[in-house]
Amino acid sequence: MKREKKLSTLTRVTLALLIPVAATFVFVGASYGKTIQPRSERGEATAVQQDPQPTKKDIPFVQVDEMPVFPGGDAAILKYIAENTVYPEAAKKNGITGKVIVRFIVEKDCSVSETTILQSVNPELDAESVRVIKTLPKFEKPAKNDGVAVRCFYMLPITFSLK
């Protein structure tokens, strides 16, 4: 006769907890990326596919093998910003100075997008910084990682000072 081994209490509790958790993962995995929306007057429901989450390729790189190149180099981008920045009158009148640090994305097509302020000084100075960055011409070369053009974060300080 073969004797059956009894399960310990710990094993039974573990199995009792593990089965519902596994079922939850299966259910969530099957419905990932779908939204249930009501259908017309009948009140039926249907699954609708949502836009996919950004893939790893779409997320901008912070560190790349080759940084994007602005026409004329780093000195030219700083010169462009200096020549095209207009000191806001309200900030000038109140004597507000400081360094605004701006971050933006250089896209694969060398255009500039998604400008954000990392270090703020004053709302007027921040707004002017964003305005100037949005007017930047396209870069000459995109950022590259492993020889492939990628999206890349680019940070610049814009210093506002009064003489």
Secondary structure, 3 states (H helix, E strand, C coil): CCCCCCCCHHHHHHHHHHHHHHHHHHHHHHHCCEEEEEECCCCEEEEEECCCCCCCCCCCECCCCECCECCCCHHHHHHHHHHHCCCCHHHHHCCCCEEEEEEEEECCCCCEEEEEEEECCCHHHHHHHHHHHHCCCCCCECEEECCEEECEEEEEEEEECCC
